[in-house]
Amino acid sequence: MAHGTHDYSPDPRNAGIVIGVNDELLPRERAVVSVFDSGFILGDGVWEGIRVHRGRPAFLGAHLARLYEGAKAIDLDLGRTPDELAAMIDRVLDANGMRVRADADDDDGSDADAVHIRLMVSRGIKSTPYQDPRFTISPPTIVIIAEYKAPRPETASEGIRLFTVHVRRGQPDVQDPKLNSHSKLNCITACIQAAKAGADEALMLDPHGFVATCNSTHLFVVRGGEVWTSTGDYCLAGITRANVLALCREFGITARERNFSLTEVYGADEAFVTGTFAGLAPVVEVDGRVIGSGGRGPLTERLQALYRGLLDRDVDRAAGVDRSATPWWLR
């Protein structure tokens, strides 16, 4: 059973989903790619995880911008415009009946019918198993998996435990940590070490020994009423991370991107992680040290509510809904 921010309860509806593979919509059991595909052979490609909130992909523009930036960095022509890719996502959601907003929300504010998308693009099919991109003989392979998948409510309330691993976030001249590539082995080995230590996720340091990020989320700490996160030099440009920093600016919460050490993590008043799937989740323990009171802190809880409001604002804007007269997140 999985643990951490990506823990979820299996949904029987996922057995019958259709999956987008290039321009085809295929039932789950027939959605396959070639054994000569660059993503399978080499991990050569980029991807995005996208949350669907009330029937609409949240922060889609930011996710697609990051996808195209990563593709350009590895000299991969996606062969589709952002609008065409967005239309492909909509087509998969429509085919699965996932565009209809759920009638009711969970008590914690998350969608009762939450959907999570994994959008994957590989360089395409190879003529033979070899790394040189010039051996690619097809257009890019685009796979869109949309599942009924919601984080477990206790993740947001009870929190997770982290363990600091020996695996570091590397220098950008080795493998740029800002690339959301299919090649995730350093994060996987970090996750394995944390799991072997009995923790939920791994905390990873940068080459200088400062806190960088977690294996699949970004870490924030709260000290003296201020919110701290890493400089961002050695981590993925997280969409949720950026949204939390923007919320802090909007609502007068002091937030700093800076170097800080494990000593400052252990002594924090609160800590939380951010990610597309679970939003904000409290961190209650790091390396066996209890953080703050050992539960979800008040600023973490406030930011969770503000983030839910931001999700509503984003999908309302996409739907052309104006709720400016009664912004519930300010009530």
Steps between C-alpha positions, in 0.01 A plus 500: 500500500633841405561771759566871493347777297411269209309254717148444363204265523452283189190593298323219311401743223862504384466146366286634218684817401620576149850636449629735234791358299588754235174555309331181617275439798562149626355293786739457790594141414594595141683824572861403426813646345773333298792324670712718268355821645759750623322540830506127570855440379670812634265713710531756219209736538316748720177482694252689717262406778185713481216523749144519370290711735124520449530358150779727376879462493641737762787735414517342154685794344783474754525122455515522122758781516723280718449203267598698190799656676625153597443372148698788354785436744538142371443608137169318473241637259163399643337539159191658658414849609400560863140550385506168315642324804234660723234376255644148525470519879139618473424215261624242751303662783185512285540136396515398866211724610733693727403851392189515717554666833424284801182595685670486839845568639680322781505662841860610455414693185640252248291370212285197574559395135861618473692404187875495447666508158841366405606657169809327358694582185792291379726570204336219306583158359861401433628294209718315751561527876757778510518843665575721196185702421580469130393135520142612570271404211159626614338816634492538879284258696233683701315313773225653716376299798212651697398310813248549777757557769490714811751533785392336824344761733731405786800612294376860528413474868743254660802569280807304395845409631822574310844342509811676370671274248857486372382552141554865404334724250773542243667785320320615184801409285453133597123467468309822547257447792263748335429246225181303563637210298402135491843425645419513874744246641662736750157579646408131496815397687431780749145372546628145554742612771230697681259206483765264636546744789126484574417850376239613249720707267862601455650837580786579262784746550679705236872453419589752773305324775205738511139380471396466136173310462329167559495210258156598364401821681646832619574571865398817685574581864341763724727685743390802701196557279709494181472238227828370362573280203820424312657734246358283224842458341497122542137406460225482245314824439195381691161638395351458849820638656469814288130530581566483874766770473253714304231446764742609771566823310128556440398449862789674675687191620878545496653233276867454421685288246833442670763252609430327831638196677357191662555663840253770396256234380513309829433821694216624278163593644322327211587331174306392193556372150335604175412310186241483226332183625450574870534878504642581845574227754641557851835351596489376858840333530842523333775247579322399820469862622147616568428825318326763712208350688509183292184585308369732233594857589268803475685666212508173306125464550441858387708450186310179423175698502650778290627246249155341467369846430766552234396174333141625491608833356706337227230263376229768534710731285538226239123443509421871483340501845526820704495446876680819592205627704514209746853356520445212741872469579480839678197416714 
